[in-house]
Amino acid sequence: MENMQEKMEQIAMEIILAAGDARLEANKALDAAESFDFATADQCLQEARKNMTERFIRMFRILDQKFSA
């Protein structure tokens, strides 16, 4: 079974990857906005926000478990 340190390292890597994915989505949003495709731009930004939010929620749950015990 994973210990807390391993879980935190895994979450940290997921956050780094999510940040990279969010950057890609933000760049897609900028490209779409430059083409006046604001619906696609909005969709890309929502996807970026969703991915980052999910990772941070997971991280905070693990931290809560660690410090609540």
C-alpha positions as CSV (number, residue, x, y, z in Angstrom):
1,M,0.0,0.0,0.0
2,E,1.2,3.5,-0.8
3,N,2.3,5.7,2.0
4,M,1.4,9.3,2.3
5,Q,4.6,10.6,0.8
6,E,4.2,8.4,-2.3
7,K,0.6,9.7,-2.7
8,M,1.7,13.3,-2.4
9,E,4.4,12.7,-5.0
10,Q,1.9,11.2,-7.4
11,I,-0.5,14.1,-6.8
12,A,2.3,16.6,-7.4
13,M,3.1,14.9,-10.7
14,E,-0.5,14.9,-11.7
15,I,-0.8,18.7,-10.9
16,I,2.3,19.3,-13.0
17,L,0.8,17.3,-15.9
18,A,-2.5,19.1,-15.4
19,A,-0.8,22.5,-15.6
20,G,0.8,21.5,-18.9
21,D,-2.6,20.3,-20.2
22,A,-4.2,23.5,-19.0
23,R,-1.5,25.5,-20.8
24,L,-2.2,23.6,-24.0
25,E,-6.0,24.2,-23.6
26,A,-5.3,27.9,-23.0
27,N,-3.2,28.1,-26.2
28,K,-6.0,26.4,-28.1
29,A,-8.4,28.9,-26.6
30,L,-6.2,31.8,-27.8
31,D,-6.0,30.3,-31.3
32,A,-9.8,29.9,-31.3
33,A,-10.4,33.5,-30.1
34,E,-8.1,34.9,-32.7
35,S,-10.3,33.1,-35.3
36,F,-13.4,34.6,-33.6
37,D,-14.5,31.1,-32.5
38,F,-15.4,32.1,-29.0
39,A,-17.5,29.0,-28.3
40,T,-14.4,26.8,-28.8
41,A,-12.3,29.2,-26.8
42,D,-14.7,29.0,-23.9
43,Q,-14.9,25.2,-24.2
44,C,-11.1,25.0,-24.0
45,L,-10.9,27.2,-21.0
46,Q,-13.6,25.3,-19.2
47,E,-11.7,22.0,-19.9
48,A,-8.5,23.5,-18.5
49,R,-10.3,24.8,-15.4
50,K,-12.0,21.4,-14.9
51,N,-8.7,19.5,-15.1
52,M,-6.9,21.7,-12.6
53,T,-9.9,21.8,-10.2
54,E,-10.1,18.0,-10.1
55,R,-6.4,17.7,-9.3
56,F,-6.5,20.2,-6.6
57,I,-9.6,18.7,-5.0
58,R,-7.8,15.3,-4.9
59,M,-4.8,16.9,-3.3
60,F,-6.8,18.7,-0.7
61,R,-8.7,15.5,0.2
62,I,-5.4,13.7,0.8
63,L,-4.0,16.5,2.9
64,D,-7.3,16.6,4.9
65,Q,-7.0,12.8,5.5
66,K,-3.4,13.2,6.6
67,F,-4.0,16.1,9.1
68,S,-7.3,14.8,10.3
69,A,-5.9,11.5,11.5
